[in-house]
Amino acid sequence: MHEGGAADEGAAGGVVVGVTVVVPAHNEEQYLGACLASLRLAARQVAVPVEVVVVLDACSDDSAALVPADVTALTVAVGNVGAARAAGFALAQPGPGRWLATTDADCEVPLTWLADQLAAARLGADVVAGTVEVLDWSARHPSLPPAFSALYTPGAGHRHIHGANLGLSAVTYQLMGGFRPLRVHEDVDLVDRCLSAGASICWSVAAPVITSARVSTRTPHGFSSHLSALELSLSEGDVA
């Protein structure tokens, strides 16, 4: 997607020579184009080559048609977000100097998303775990945004883990064994293993990723399901 210039210091004190971004997608034709456009802009802000891999997992819509020629499209039929992310990262060059990042197809990353991750890596971070925010709540009940905000703490000291906003060095990823084939919480599982192994985690507040508040869900107990459960609890509270 982007051919950069000089290498960027990072990856726990080493030198970042390239970035691989993986985007799992299952029937994401509504959102994927905007996601890839935001990644293209973010890639231009760093001085190293950025490879984007879209993992088309059992898609029956036109998601594949939205993947441009300079983005790698990997077609799988696993029906599993953990396995899909792992398949994408399996295409990345291994070893020191490689930074891995991932987001979701219904998300848009901010302009400095990759630059902020590499900046954290320069300071010694093995893993960067960032936050998310929703800008368009139109698909949801008006009571949901304040209720979500009351429960979600995106500031300093947060411990949120989202596959939509996650990066780590390739060395750390390989040492941890990568993403496990989990249908949900594959991101939490990986970061928990990193924590247990003593990896340096940057709980970033620098670049929240914009995610959708859609009603339909792609993974059980994922972000959309969390919003639906919170919305239902608010509705039941009204009835009570």
ZIDA-V477602 format. One line per field, one symbol per residue. phi: phi as a letter, one per 30 degrees, with the letter a starting at -180 (. if undefined). psi: psi as a letter, one per 20 degrees, with the letter a starting at -180 (. if undefined). burial: I if it has 9 or more other ideal C-beta (glycine too) atoms within 8 Angstrom, else O. A space follows every 10 residues. Layout:
phi->???
psi->???
burial->???
//
This chain:
phi->.bcccddcdl hhjcbdcabc ccbdbbhcdd cdededdddd ddddcccbdb cccccdchdc cceedddddc cdcccbbcha dddddddddd ddddjejccc bbbcdcbbdd ecededdddd dddjddbbcc cbbccccddc deddeddddd cccddejdbd bbddbbbadd ddedddiidd dcdaiddded dddddddidd ccddcdbdcd bdceddccbd iddddddddd dddddddddd
psi->hpoadqqpqb mlibppiqpp ppoqpomkhh hhghghghhg ghhiiqjqqp ppopooolpj bkghiiorhj ppppprlhko hghggghgii iqprrqippp qqaqikqpqr hjghhhghgh hhjjphqoor rrqphojhir qhigghgghh ipnjapjqkq ppiimpqqqh gggghijapq mpiqkhgggg hghgghijqo ponqjhmqpp rqkqhqqhqp kagghggggg gghgghhgg.
burial->IIOIOOIIII IIOIIIOIII IIIIIIIIIO IIOOIIIIII IIIOIIOIII IIIIIIIOIO OOIIOIIOOO IOIIOIOIOI IIIIIIIIIO IIOOOOIIII IIIIIIIIII OIIIIIIIII IIOOIIIIII IIIIOOIOOI OOOIIOIIOO OOOIOOOIOI OIIIIIIIII IIIIOIOIII IIIIOIIOII IOIIIOOOIO IIIIIOIIII IIIOOOIIIO OIIIIIIIOI IOOIIOOOOO
//
